[in-house]
Amino acid sequence: MQATAIILAAGLGTRMKSSLPKTLHRLAGRSMLGHLLASCAPVFDRIVVVLGPDMEQVRLAAQPHVCVVQEDRLGTAHAAMQAMEHFGTGQVAVLYADNPLIRTSTLRRLLESCTPGSLSLLAFRPADAAKYGRVITNDGGLVERIVEYADASPAERGIDLCNAGVLCGGSADMQGWLKAVRNDNAKAEYYLTDVVALAHAAGRPVRAVEAAADELAGVNARGELAKAEAVLQGWMRDAAMEAGVTMVDPSSVFLCHDTRLAADVTIEPNVFFGPGVTVAGNVTIRAFSHIEGATIGSGSIIGPFARLRPGAVLEQDVHVGNFVEIKASHLSAGVKANHLSYIGDATVGSKTNIGAGTITCNYDGTNKHRTTIGANVFVGSDVALVAPVSVGDGAILAAGSVITDDVAPDALALARGRQVQKPGRAIEMRVAAKAAKAAKKEHI
């Protein structure tokens, strides 16, 4: 039978103080909803996302999964009921989009624990149980009820097993329990947690599946978002280092959810990876580099203070040095651009040397144009290549040149004003300047 995940994403998230829906705030370059969808995909046959009205951004982020709308926000059980026509006949788990860090392995354990006729829930033991609802179990370890902090006795508040809110049961059972939930509470809302008491009252076994507190913590405010980011970054750094990556100062390296690092990559402190980065083996990324949307070949050296922007493709043994920016460009094997340069919308042939201060002038104010530089080209310092322009293999571009026309292979191109020298003129200028300064003082 199919297993279905119902993800509740209708909340306004007012504590985030943002015009962006809460579930679309990002962790490691991916929305909270995106993280939970990715964890659910290998486990569930069907995923349904429950939205609030006018949440088109969330609907787009949830594609290609089915979305239903909770027109009136009447509580979490009411939200889950909006998806009942999609429950199917197998197991149904109800999750929250602001619990983004639940691992796939935990969801598998949740499903495995939920035998026919039973109910399972996720629980955790935080360092500070604070005001979480407490999970009350009997001597056999089965859950009897969940007690909200405000209603708990001193003894119950001393229990450290807390409710994460995620439930799983058979489709028919879940539908029956959800329909039986009442709203006779202070907020007149239908709470999903009441399903636990209904299942226990019906004599059904209710099991708590424990997971790490970091994995189950919810995100409702910016501070909690930052804490979740720290947890996720720690997981990704550990996974990278276990796979053979060296990080000199792991806490200062920020990865994206899709960063791909091969073995024997070395990363110095204060390096940031945006989406879409793949790094081959034996690459060194030096301190304070920013990389996104880039592919880096084996043996390359990046930075320090380098920026690789989307569309940067570097083949093997490429050197990109300090204060060099690469965008939408292909650098072939052995290219060196070691200092203070901008290479945008360009193709650079193998073993070409890009001198300090070189820029490709790719934008004319309306359109982008491409620069093509051949193999074994020497580009002197402070050269501007005004695109569209092509430089043939083996050419030399003299320092300070502004290249506006194509350069033939093996040619020397010079494009700068001729130097003029006036002997003794410097002395005359200094004398005149001092005299003018003295005259100004006398006038005052």
N, C-alpha and C positions, 0 to 999 in steps of 0.2 A: 504494500500500500504506500501511497505517496505521503511524504511529510511536507507540511506547509509552514512557512514562517510568516507571521503577521508582524510587521514593523510599524509601531506607532510613531508618527512624525507630524502630528497635527498641532503640537504645542507652539505657542507664540514665542516663548523664550525671552520674556521681558527683562529678565535679569542680565541678559547679554548686552542690553542697551545698544541695540544694533538694528538697522533696517534690513539686514540680511537674516533670513530664517535661521534659527539656532542650529538646525541639523546640517546646514551648509557651511558652517564655520570649519576651517581646515586644520587638520593635524598631519604633519609631514607631507603637505601638498595635496591631500585628499580630504574631501568633506567627511564629517562624522558619519553621515548616512552612507557614503561610499565605502568607508571602512567596514561598517556592519554588513552591508550588502556583499562585500568581498568575503567576509568570514562565513556568511550564510550559504553562499553559492555552492560550495562543494558538499554541503550537508543536506540541503532541502531541495525538493523537486519543484516547489513553487514558492515564490516570494510575493507577498502583497504588501504595499505600503499605504498606510492610512494618512491622508493629508487633511489639513484644514481648508476652509474655503479660500480662494484667491492665493493659492500657493503654487503658481505655475513653475517657479524656479525649482521647487522641490520635485514636482512632477517630472521635469526634464532631467533632473539629476537621478531620478529613480529608474529611468528607462533602461532596459525594455520591460521592466516588471510592471505588473498590474497595479494600478492606483485606485483607491476609493476615497471618497470625501466624507469627513465628519462635519456636516453643516453646522451643527450646534455642539459646542464643546461641553459635554455633560459628564466628563470623566473617562477614565481609562478603560473601564469595562464597556462603556457605551461606544468608545472608539473601536474596540476590538469587534463589537457586534456589527459594525458597518461592513466588515469583511466576511461575514459568515457565509455568504453565497459562494465564496472561494475556498472554504475550509477543506473540501474534498472529503475523503472517507478515512484517511490515515491520521497520523499524529499532527497536532497543531501546537506550535510554540508562539507565544506572544512576547515580543521584545520591544525595546525602546531605542529610538534612533539616537538618543543622547547617551546611550551606553555603547560607545564606539569601539571599545578595545576588547570585546569578548572574542576569544580565540575560537577557531574552527574546532580544535580538539575538545574544548569545553562544551560546545554545542553538540558534538557527537556523544559525549558522556551524558548530556541531558536527555537526548533521544533514547539512548540505550537504557537509561534508568526508568524510563516511562513505559512500564508494561501495560498491557490492556487493562482498562478499568482503574488505572491509578492516575495520580497527578504528581508532577515533579516541578521543583522550583530551584532557582539558583540562589545560593547563599554565600556569604563571605564573612571573614573575621577581621575587621579593620583595626588598626592600632588604636584608634579612638572611635568607639561605637557611636558616640555623640547622640544624635537624635534619629538614627535609623530605626526602622521597625525591627523588633526582635522576633526570631524564629523559635517557637516553643516546641520542643520535642518530648516524646515519652521515653520510657526506659528502653524501648526497643529501637530508638533512633528515628522513629517516624514523626512527622510534623503533626502537631495537634492544632496549632493556630499561629497566626502572626499578630503580635500586639504592637500597636503604634506607641512610640515613646511617650506621648502625652497620656496614654491610657495605662501604661505599664506600672506595676508595683515596684518598689525598690529592689526586690529580689529579681524581678524580671528584667529590670534595667541593668542588672549585673551580668546578664547573659551576653556573651560577645558574638553569638551567631546572628547575623543580620540578613534581612531580606533584600535581594537585588531587584525584585520585581518581575523577573522573567518566569513565565509559567509554561508548562507543556503537558498536554493531555490528549486523549482521543477526541476525534472530531465531534462525535455525537455527545460525549460527556461535556466537552467545552461549550458547545452550544446550549445545552441544558443549564449548566451552571451560570453562564453569562446572562441568560434570560431570567434567572432567579435572583440575580443581584438587585438589591434595593438601594434607594437613594435617601434613606432616612438618616441623614447625618447633617452636620452643620453647614456643609456646602451644597447639600442636595445634589450630590454627584454620585455616579455609579463607579465604584472602585474595583479594579481588577483583583486586588488583594482579598476581597471578600470571597472569591472563588475557593480559596484555601479552606475557609471555614465550612463552606457548602460541601466540598468534597469530603472533609473529615466527618461532617454530620451524616453524610450518606454512607459512612463506613468504608470509604475508599482509602487505600494507603496513599499517603502523601510523603514524598521523599525530598530531602534537601540535598542537592548536588553542590558541593563546595568548590569554589575556585578562588584564586588569589584576589586580594582586595584591589590591587592595582588594575586588574582586569575588569572588575565590575563597577568601579566608581563611576558615577554619573557626572555629566558636564552640564551645568546650568548657568555658569557665570564665567567671566574672562579668567579669573584666577584658577578655576577648575580646568578650563581649557589649557592653560599653561602647564598645570600639573600633568594632565593627560599627555601633552606634547613631550614632557620630560620622560614620562614612562615609556612612550613609544620610541623615542630616540634611544633610550637605554636598551630596549629590546633589539633594535636594528643594529646598533653599534656592536652589541655582544654577538649577534649573528654574523656580522661581517668579520669580526676578529676571529671567531671560531672557524670561519671559512678561509682564513689565511691572510687577512688584511691587517697591516700594522697601522695603529693610530697612536701618534706620539702623545696626544692629550685628548682622549676620547670625548670628554665632556664638552669640548669646544668645537667638535665636528657635528654638523647638522645634515642629516640624510633626508632624502625624499622616499616616499613609500615604494617607488619603482627604481631606486638607484641600484645599478648592477656593478659590483666591484669584483674583479677576478682576484685570485690568490696572488700574493706578493705585490700588491699595491701598498704604497706607503703614503699616509696622509699626515701632514704636519698640522699644527694647531690652527684653529680659526678658519676652517674651510666650510663653505656652504654649498650643498647640492640641491638644485631645484629639480623639477620634473624632467624625466627623459634623458638620464645620463647613463652611459655605459662605458666602463673603464676596463681595458684589457690588462693583462698581467705585467708586472715589473714596471709599473708607472709610478712616478713620484709626483705628488701634488703638494707643492710647498705652501707655506702659511699665507693666510688671508686671501685665498683665491675663491672666486664665485663662479660656479659652473651650472649651467642648465641647458637642456636640450642638445647635449653634445655627445659625440662618440670619440673616445681617445684610444689610439692604438698602442700596442705593447712597446715598452721601452721609452715612452715619452716622458718629458719633464715639464711640469706646468707650474708657473709662478716663481717666486712669491708675487702676491698682488696681481694675479692674472684674472681676466674675466672671459669666460667662454659662454657665448650666448646661443640661443636656438639655431640649429642648422650648422653648427661648427662640427666638422668631421676632420679628425687628425689621424693620419696613418701612423705607422710605427716610427719610433725614434724622432718624433717632432719635439722641438724645444720652443715653448712659449714662455717668455720671461716676464719680468716685473713691469706692471702697468701696460700690458699688451691686451687688447680686446679683439676677439675674433667673433664674427657674426655671419651666419649663412655662407660659410666659406669652406672649401676643401683644401687641406694642406697635405700634400703627398709626403712620402717617406723622407725623413731626413731634413725637412724644412726647419730653419731656425729664424725665430723672430724674438729676439732676446730683450728688447728695450723699447718702451714708450711708443707703441705703434697701434694703429687701428686698421684691421683687415676686415672689410665688410663686403659681402656679395662678390667674392673672388674665388678663383681657382689658382692654386700655386703648385708648380711642378716640383719634382723631387730635388732635394739638396740645394734648393734656392735659399739664399741668405737675405733676410729683410733687415735693413739697417734701422738704427734708432730714429724715431720721429717720423717713420713712414706712415702715410695714410692713403687709403683708397677713397677717393672722393666719389662715393656711389650714389649720392642723392642730389638731384638738380632742383629741388624745391617742389617737384611734382611726382617724378618717377625715380625708381631705383635702377641703376645700371651696373653691369658686371665688368670686373677686371679679370683678365686672364694673364697669368705670368707663367712662363715656361719653366723647364728644368734647368738647374745649374745657373740660374740668374743671380747676379750680385746687384742688390738694390742698396745704393749708398744712403747715408743718413739724411733725414729731412727731405725725402722725396714725396711728392704728391702725384698720385696717378689719377687723372681725371677720367672717370669712366663715361662711356664704354671705351676701353682701350685694351690692347693686347701687346704683350712683350714676348718675343721669341726666345727659344732656348739659348742659353749661353750668353745672353746680352748683359751689358753692364750699364746701370743707370747712375750717372754721376750725382754725388751728394748735392742737395739743394735744388734739384731739378723739379720742374713742374711738367709732367709728361702728359701731353694732350693728344698725341698721334701715336699710332702703332709703331713698335720698335722691332726691327728685323732681327732674326737670330744672329748671335755673335756680334751685334753692333754695339758701339759705345754711344749712348744718348746723353747729351748735355742740353739743358734747357734752363739757363739762368742768365741774368744780366752780367756783362763784362765788368770786372773790377777796375775801378779808376783810382789812381793814387796821386795825391798832391803833396809833394815833399815840403816839409816845414809848416804846412798849414795848421797842424795841431797846436804849435806854439802860438801862432797868430790868434787862433780862436781862444786859447786860454787867457792871453793878455787882454783881448777885447772883452771877454766875459768879466774879468776882474775889474776893469775900468768901469764897465756899466754898473757893476754892483757897488763900487765906491761912489759913483755919481748919485745913485739912488739913495744911499745913506746920507750924503750931504744935503740932498733935497728935503729929506725928512727933518 
